[in-house]
């Protein structure tokens, strides 16, 4: 869980500030940018962007295009999380690592 709005900010934190190898960052496989808004009805989180590593490079998910096989797999993963009541960041992260 990072406080980063973009893939580049996440990479900077993990590789440059924490000293991880770039390959280690790539091994994360997915970056989901989430905005948090607090209001009278509580806290609301919204996925603003998603990037994924396709084995060769990072790609931005563009919902306007026909999904790739990798994007369909990721969407299925998130659908399974919702179906199984997995909603907290920590639990999604654990499920992602277990599924890999």
DSSP file (Angstrom, degrees, kcal/mol; ACC not computed):
  #  RESIDUE AA STRUCTURE BP1 BP2  ACC     N-H-->O    O-->H-N    N-H-->O    O-->H-N    TCO  KAPPA ALPHA  PHI   PSI    X-CA   Y-CA   Z-CA
    1    1 A X              0   0    0      0, 0.0     2,-0.3     0, 0.0    89,-0.0   0.000 360.0 360.0 360.0 119.1    0.0    0.0    0.0
    2    2 A X        -     0   0    0      2,-0.1     2,-0.9     3,-0.0     8,-0.1  -0.811 360.0-127.0-121.1 159.3    1.6    3.2   -1.2
    3    3 A X        +     0   0    0     -2,-0.3     2,-0.4     6,-0.1     0, 0.0  -0.700  68.2 124.7-101.4  76.5    0.7    6.9   -1.2
    4    4 A X        -     0   0    0     -2,-0.9    30,-0.3     1,-0.1    -2,-0.1  -1.000  46.7-164.8-139.1 132.3    1.4    7.2   -4.9
    5    5 A X  S    S+     0   0    0     -2,-0.4     2,-0.3    28,-0.1    -1,-0.1   0.687  76.2  35.0 -89.0 -20.3   -1.0    8.5   -7.6
    6    6 A X  S  > S-     0   0    0      1,-0.1     4,-2.1    26,-0.1     5,-0.1  -0.863  81.6-112.3-132.5 164.3    0.9    7.2  -10.6
    7    7 A X  H  > S+     0   0    0     -2,-0.3     4,-2.8     1,-0.2     5,-0.2   0.892 118.2  54.6 -60.4 -40.8    3.0    4.3  -11.6
    8    8 A X  H  > S+     0   0    0      1,-0.2     4,-2.4     2,-0.2    -1,-0.2   0.895 107.6  49.1 -63.2 -40.1    6.1    6.5  -11.8
    9    9 A X  H  > S+     0   0    0      2,-0.2     4,-2.3     1,-0.2    -1,-0.2   0.910 112.2  48.8 -64.8 -41.0    5.5    7.8   -8.2
   10   10 A X  H  X S+     0   0    0     -4,-2.1     4,-2.6     2,-0.2     5,-0.3   0.930 111.6  49.1 -63.6 -45.2    5.2    4.2   -7.0
   11   11 A X  H  X>S+     0   0    0     -4,-2.8     4,-3.1     1,-0.2     5,-0.7   0.913 110.0  52.0 -60.0 -43.5    8.4    3.1   -8.9
   12   12 A X  I  X>S+     0   0    0     -4,-2.4     5,-2.1     1,-0.2     4,-1.0   0.930 111.9  45.9 -60.0 -46.3   10.2    6.1   -7.4
   13   13 A X  I  <>S+     0   0    0     -4,-2.3     5,-1.4     3,-0.2    -2,-0.2   0.938 120.7  37.1 -61.6 -47.7    9.2    5.2   -3.8
   14   14 A X  I  <5S+     0   0    0     -4,-2.6     6,-2.2     3,-0.2    -2,-0.2   0.923 128.7  29.1 -75.8 -45.0   10.0    1.5   -4.2
   15   15 A X  I  X5S+     0   0    0     -4,-3.1     4,-0.6    -5,-0.3    -3,-0.2   0.946 131.5  28.3 -83.4 -50.9   13.1    1.6   -6.3
   16   16 A X  I  <<S+     0   0    0     -4,-1.0    -3,-0.2    -5,-0.7    -4,-0.1   0.911 129.7  33.4 -83.6 -43.2   14.7    4.9   -5.5
   17   17 A X  I  4<S+     0   0    0     -5,-2.1    -3,-0.2     1,-0.1    -4,-0.2   0.868 130.3  32.2 -82.7 -36.3   13.6    5.5   -1.9
   18   18 A X  T  4<S-     0   0    0     -5,-1.4    -3,-0.2    -6,-0.3    -2,-0.2   0.598 101.6-125.9 -98.4 -12.4   13.5    2.0   -0.6
   19   19 A X     <  +     0   0    0     -4,-0.6    -4,-0.2     1,-0.2    -3,-0.1   0.679  51.1 155.4  80.4  17.9   16.3    0.6   -2.7
   20   20 A X        -     0   0    0     -6,-2.2    -1,-0.2     1,-0.1     2,-0.1  -0.433  49.9-102.1 -74.3 153.2   14.5   -2.3   -4.4
   21   21 A X    >>  -     0   0    0      1,-0.1     4,-1.7    -2,-0.1     3,-0.7  -0.467  26.5-120.1 -69.9 145.5   15.7   -3.6   -7.7
   22   22 A X  H 3> S+     0   0    0      1,-0.2     4,-2.4     2,-0.2     5,-0.2   0.855 116.2  57.5 -54.5 -34.9   13.7   -2.5  -10.7
   23   23 A X  H 3> S+     0   0    0      1,-0.2     4,-1.7     2,-0.2    -1,-0.2   0.860 103.1  53.8 -65.5 -33.8   13.0   -6.2  -11.4
   24   24 A X  H <4 S+     0   0    0     -3,-0.7     4,-0.5     2,-0.2    -1,-0.2   0.899 108.3  49.1 -65.2 -40.5   11.5   -6.5   -8.0
   25   25 A X  H >< S+     0   0    0     -4,-1.7     3,-1.6     1,-0.2     4,-0.5   0.934 110.0  51.1 -63.2 -45.4    9.2   -3.5   -8.7
   26   26 A X  H >< S+     0   0    0     -4,-2.4     3,-1.2     1,-0.3    -1,-0.2   0.831  99.5  66.1 -60.5 -31.7    8.1   -5.1  -12.0
   27   27 A X  T 3< S+     0   0    0     -4,-1.7    -1,-0.3     1,-0.3    -2,-0.2   0.684  81.1  77.4 -67.1 -16.9    7.4   -8.4  -10.2
   28   28 A X  T <  S-     0   0    0     -3,-1.6    -1,-0.3    -4,-0.5    -2,-0.2   0.906  82.6-162.8 -57.9 -38.9    4.5   -6.6   -8.4
   29   29 A X    <   +     0   0    0     -3,-1.2    24,-2.2    -4,-0.5     2,-0.3   0.108  55.3  48.4  85.1 -23.6    2.6   -7.1  -11.6
   30   30 A X  E     -A   52   0A   0     22,-0.2     2,-0.4    28,-0.0    22,-0.2  -0.998  52.6-166.3-153.1 144.0   -0.1   -4.5  -11.0
   31   31 A X  E     -A   51   0A   0     20,-3.1    20,-2.8    -2,-0.3     2,-0.6  -0.991   9.6-171.6-130.5 123.5   -0.6   -0.9   -9.9
   32   32 A X  E     -A   50   0A   0     -2,-0.4     2,-0.6    18,-0.2    18,-0.2  -0.958  11.9-151.6-118.6 113.6   -4.1    0.3   -8.9
   33   33 A X  E     -A   49   0A   0     16,-2.7    15,-3.5    -2,-0.6    16,-1.3  -0.758  18.8-173.2 -86.6 119.1   -4.4    4.0   -8.3
   34   34 A X  E     -A   47   0A   0     -2,-0.6     2,-0.3   -30,-0.3    13,-0.2  -0.942  13.3-150.6-118.3 130.4   -7.2    4.6   -5.8
   35   35 A X  E     -A   46   0A   0     11,-2.9    11,-2.0    -2,-0.4     2,-0.5  -0.764  10.7-150.9 -95.3 147.9   -8.6    8.0   -4.8
   36   36 A X  E     -A   45   0A   0     -2,-0.3     2,-0.4     9,-0.2     9,-0.2  -0.978  13.4-177.3-122.0 125.2  -10.1    8.5   -1.4
   37   37 A X  E     -A   44   0A   0      7,-2.7     7,-3.1    -2,-0.5     2,-0.5  -0.985  10.4-155.9-123.6 130.9  -12.8   11.0   -0.7
   38   38 A X  E     +A   43   0A   0     -2,-0.4     2,-0.2     5,-0.2     5,-0.2  -0.891  28.8 144.1-106.9 135.7  -14.3   11.6    2.8
   39   39 A X  E >   -A   42   0A   0      3,-2.0     3,-1.8    -2,-0.5    -2,-0.0  -0.819  63.6 -68.1-151.5-170.2  -17.7   13.0    3.1
   40   40 A X  T 3  S+     0   0    0      1,-0.3     3,-0.1    -2,-0.2    -2,-0.0   0.749 127.6  51.0 -62.5 -25.6  -20.9   12.9    5.1
   41   41 A X  T 3  S-     0   0    0      1,-0.4    -1,-0.3     3,-0.0     2,-0.3   0.292 120.5 -99.2 -96.6  10.1  -21.7    9.4    4.1
   42   42 A X  E <   -A   39   0A   0     -3,-1.8    -3,-2.0     2,-0.1     2,-0.4  -0.711  63.7 -25.2 110.5-162.4  -18.3    8.0    5.0
   43   43 A X  E     -A   38   0A   0     -2,-0.3     2,-0.5    -5,-0.2    -5,-0.2  -0.759  53.8-164.6 -95.8 134.7  -15.2    7.2    3.0
   44   44 A X  E     -A   37   0A   0     -7,-3.1    -7,-2.7    -2,-0.4     2,-0.4  -0.976   0.2-163.5-122.9 130.7  -15.4    6.5   -0.7
   45   45 A X  E     -A   36   0A   0     -2,-0.5     2,-0.4    -9,-0.2    -9,-0.2  -0.909   7.4-176.4-114.0 140.6  -12.7    4.9   -2.7
   46   46 A X  E     -A   35   0A   0    -11,-2.0   -11,-2.9    -2,-0.4     2,-0.6  -0.998  29.1-122.1-139.2 133.7  -12.5    4.9   -6.5
   47   47 A X  E     +A   34   0A   0     -2,-0.4   -13,-0.3   -13,-0.2     3,-0.1  -0.635  29.9 177.5 -73.6 120.3  -10.1    3.2   -8.9
   48   48 A X  E     -     0   0A   0    -15,-3.5     2,-0.3    -2,-0.6   -14,-0.2   0.771  62.4  -9.7 -94.9 -32.3   -8.7    6.1  -11.0
   49   49 A X  E     -A   33   0A   0    -16,-1.3   -16,-2.7     2,-0.0     2,-0.4  -0.987  54.9-154.1-161.1 159.4   -6.2    4.1  -13.0
   50   50 A X  E     -A   32   0A   0     11,-0.4    11,-3.1    -2,-0.3     2,-0.3  -0.989   7.8-175.6-144.1 135.3   -4.6    0.7  -13.4
   51   51 A X  E     -AB  31  60A   0    -20,-2.8   -20,-3.1    -2,-0.4     2,-0.3  -0.941   8.3-171.0-123.6 149.0   -1.3   -0.4  -14.8
   52   52 A X  E     -AB  30  59A   0      7,-2.5     7,-2.8    -2,-0.3     2,-0.5  -0.983  24.3-122.6-141.2 153.0   -0.1   -3.9  -15.2
   53   53 A X  E     - B   0  58A   0    -24,-2.2     5,-0.2    -2,-0.3    -2,-0.0  -0.837  16.7-166.0 -95.7 126.1    3.1   -5.6  -16.2
   54   54 A X        -     0   0    0      3,-2.4     4,-0.1    -2,-0.5    -1,-0.1   0.231  57.3 -89.5 -97.8  14.7    2.7   -8.0  -19.2
   55   55 A X  S    S+     0   0    0      2,-0.2     3,-0.1   -29,-0.1    -2,-0.1   0.119 124.3  44.8  99.3 -21.0    6.0   -9.7  -18.7
   56   56 A X  S    S-     0   0    0      1,-0.5     2,-0.3     0, 0.0    -3,-0.1   0.666 121.6 -13.7-120.7 -38.4    7.8   -7.3  -20.9
   57   57 A X  S    S-     0   0    0     -5,-0.1    -3,-2.4   -31,-0.0    -1,-0.5  -0.970  72.3 -85.0-158.7 169.0    6.7   -3.8  -19.9
   58   58 A X  E     -B   53   0A   0     -2,-0.3     2,-0.4    -5,-0.2    -5,-0.2  -0.640  41.9-168.9 -81.7 139.9    4.2   -1.9  -17.9
   59   59 A X  E     -B   52   0A   0     -7,-2.8    -7,-2.5    -2,-0.3     2,-0.4  -0.982  20.5-126.1-130.3 142.3    0.9   -1.0  -19.7
   60   60 A X  E     -B   51   0A   0     -2,-0.4     2,-0.5    -9,-0.2    -9,-0.2  -0.725  28.7-122.6 -84.0 134.7   -1.9    1.3  -18.8
   61   61 A X        -     0   0    0    -11,-3.1     2,-0.6    -2,-0.4   -11,-0.4  -0.672  26.0-167.0 -77.1 123.8   -5.3   -0.3  -18.8
   62   62 A X    >   -     0   0    0     -2,-0.5     3,-1.9     1,-0.1   -13,-0.0  -0.924   9.9-163.0-116.2 105.4   -7.6    1.5  -21.1
   63   63 A X  T 3  S+     0   0    0     -2,-0.6     4,-0.1     1,-0.3    -1,-0.1   0.628  85.2  69.6 -64.8 -13.1  -11.2    0.5  -20.6
   64   64 A X  T 3  S+     0   0    0      2,-0.1    -1,-0.3    -3,-0.0     2,-0.2   0.727  92.6  70.2 -76.6 -20.6  -12.2    2.0  -24.0
   65   65 A X  S <  S-     0   0    0     -3,-1.9     2,-0.2     1,-0.1     3,-0.1  -0.548 101.6 -88.2 -95.2 160.3  -10.3   -0.8  -25.8
   66   66 A X        -     0   0    0     -2,-0.2    -1,-0.1     1,-0.1    -4,-0.1  -0.495  58.3-107.8 -60.9 129.4  -11.1   -4.4  -26.2
   67   67 A X        -     0   0    0     -2,-0.2    -1,-0.1    -4,-0.1     2,-0.1  -0.315  27.0-128.9 -67.3 144.4   -9.4   -6.1  -23.2
   68   68 A X     >  -     0   0    0      1,-0.1     4,-2.3    -3,-0.1     5,-0.2  -0.310  31.5-100.5 -77.6 171.2   -6.3   -8.2  -23.6
   69   69 A X  H  > S+     0   0    0      1,-0.2     4,-2.2     2,-0.2     5,-0.2   0.909 125.9  51.4 -60.4 -41.7   -6.1  -11.7  -22.2
   70   70 A X  H  > S+     0   0    0      1,-0.2     4,-2.3     2,-0.2    -1,-0.2   0.908 109.2  50.3 -62.5 -42.4   -4.1  -10.4  -19.3
   71   71 A X  H  > S+     0   0    0      1,-0.2     4,-2.6     2,-0.2    -1,-0.2   0.887 109.1  51.4 -64.3 -38.7   -6.7   -7.7  -18.6
   72   72 A X  H  X S+     0   0    0     -4,-2.3     4,-2.3     2,-0.2    -1,-0.2   0.908 109.4  50.9 -63.8 -40.6   -9.5  -10.2  -18.6
   73   73 A X  H  X S+     0   0    0     -4,-2.2     4,-2.1     2,-0.2    -2,-0.2   0.913 111.7  47.1 -61.8 -43.1   -7.5  -12.3  -16.1
   74   74 A X  H  X S+     0   0    0     -4,-2.3     4,-2.3     2,-0.2    -2,-0.2   0.919 111.2  50.8 -65.8 -43.4   -7.0   -9.3  -13.8
   75   75 A X  H  X S+     0   0    0     -4,-2.6     4,-2.4     1,-0.2    -2,-0.2   0.895 109.7  51.1 -60.9 -39.9  -10.7   -8.4  -14.1
   76   76 A X  H  X S+     0   0    0     -4,-2.3     4,-2.5     2,-0.2    -1,-0.2   0.897 107.2  54.1 -63.6 -40.6  -11.7  -12.0  -13.2
   77   77 A X  H  X S+     0   0    0     -4,-2.1     4,-2.0     1,-0.2    -2,-0.2   0.941 111.2  44.5 -57.8 -48.7   -9.4  -11.8  -10.2
   78   78 A X  H  X S+     0   0    0     -4,-2.3     4,-2.3     1,-0.2    -2,-0.2   0.873 111.3  53.4 -67.2 -36.1  -11.1   -8.6   -8.9
   79   79 A X  H  X S+     0   0    0     -4,-2.4     4,-2.5     1,-0.2    -1,-0.2   0.906 109.0  49.5 -62.6 -41.0  -14.5  -10.1   -9.6
   80   80 A X  H  X S+     0   0    0     -4,-2.5     4,-2.1     2,-0.2     6,-0.2   0.883 108.1  54.2 -64.9 -38.7  -13.6  -13.1   -7.5
   81   81 A X  H  <>S+     0   0    0     -4,-2.0     5,-3.2     2,-0.2    -2,-0.2   0.949 111.0  45.1 -59.0 -48.7  -12.4  -10.8   -4.7
   82   82 A X  H ><5S+     0   0    0     -4,-2.3     3,-1.6     1,-0.2    -2,-0.2   0.922 111.6  52.3 -61.5 -44.6  -15.8   -9.1   -4.7
   83   83 A X  H 3<5S+     0   0    0     -4,-2.5    -1,-0.2     1,-0.3    -2,-0.2   0.854 112.5  46.0 -59.2 -35.7  -17.7  -12.4   -4.9
   84   84 A X  T 3<5S-     0   0    0     -4,-2.1    -1,-0.3    -5,-0.2    -2,-0.2   0.276 118.9-108.8 -93.8  10.5  -15.7  -13.7   -1.9
   85   85 A X  T < 5 +     0   0    0     -3,-1.6     2,-0.8     1,-0.2    -3,-0.2   0.697  67.2 149.1  74.0  18.5  -16.2  -10.5    0.1
   86   86 A X      < +     0   0    0     -5,-3.2    -1,-0.2    -6,-0.2    -2,-0.1  -0.778   9.9 134.9 -88.9 109.7  -12.5   -9.4   -0.2
   87   87 A X        +     0   0    0     -2,-0.8    -1,-0.2    -3,-0.1     2,-0.1   0.625  34.0  95.5-129.4 -27.7  -12.6   -5.6   -0.2
   88   88 A X  S  > S-     0   0    0      1,-0.1     4,-2.6     4,-0.0     3,-0.3  -0.444  75.7-124.0 -73.6 144.3   -9.8   -4.3    2.1
   89   89 A X  H  > S+     0   0    0      1,-0.2     4,-2.8     2,-0.2     5,-0.2   0.899 111.6  52.2 -53.1 -45.3   -6.5   -3.4    0.4
   90   90 A X  H  > S+     0   0    0      1,-0.2     4,-2.0     2,-0.2    -1,-0.2   0.879 111.5  46.2 -61.8 -38.6   -4.6   -5.7    2.7
   91   91 A X  H  > S+     0   0    0     -3,-0.3     4,-2.4     2,-0.2    -1,-0.2   0.874 112.1  49.8 -73.6 -37.9   -6.8   -8.6    1.8
   92   92 A X  H  X S+     0   0    0     -4,-2.6     4,-2.6     2,-0.2    -2,-0.2   0.924 111.0  50.7 -64.2 -43.6   -6.8   -7.9   -1.9
   93   93 A X  H  X S+     0   0    0     -4,-2.8     4,-2.4    -5,-0.2    -2,-0.2   0.923 110.9  48.3 -60.4 -44.6   -3.0   -7.7   -1.8
   94   94 A X  H  X S+     0   0    0     -4,-2.0     4,-2.2     1,-0.2    -1,-0.2   0.910 112.6  48.5 -62.4 -42.3   -2.8  -11.1    0.1
   95   95 A X  H  X S+     0   0    0     -4,-2.4     4,-2.3     2,-0.2    -2,-0.2   0.890 110.4  52.0 -64.7 -39.3   -5.1  -12.7   -2.5
   96   96 A X  H  X S+     0   0    0     -4,-2.6     4,-1.1     1,-0.2    -2,-0.2   0.931 111.6  45.8 -62.3 -46.2   -3.1  -11.3   -5.4
   97   97 A X  H  < S+     0   0    0     -4,-2.4    -1,-0.2     1,-0.2    -2,-0.2   0.877 113.3  49.9 -67.0 -36.3    0.1  -12.7   -4.0
   98   98 A X  H  < S+     0   0    0     -4,-2.2    -1,-0.2     1,-0.2    -2,-0.2   0.878 108.7  52.5 -67.7 -37.5   -1.5  -16.0   -3.3
   99   99 A X  H  <        0   0    0     -4,-2.3    -1,-0.2     1,-0.3    -2,-0.2   0.727 360.0 360.0 -71.9 -21.3   -2.9  -16.2   -6.8
  100  100 A X     <        0   0    0     -4,-1.1    -1,-0.3    -3,-0.2    -2,-0.2   0.463 360.0 360.0 -82.0 360.0    0.5  -15.6   -8.4
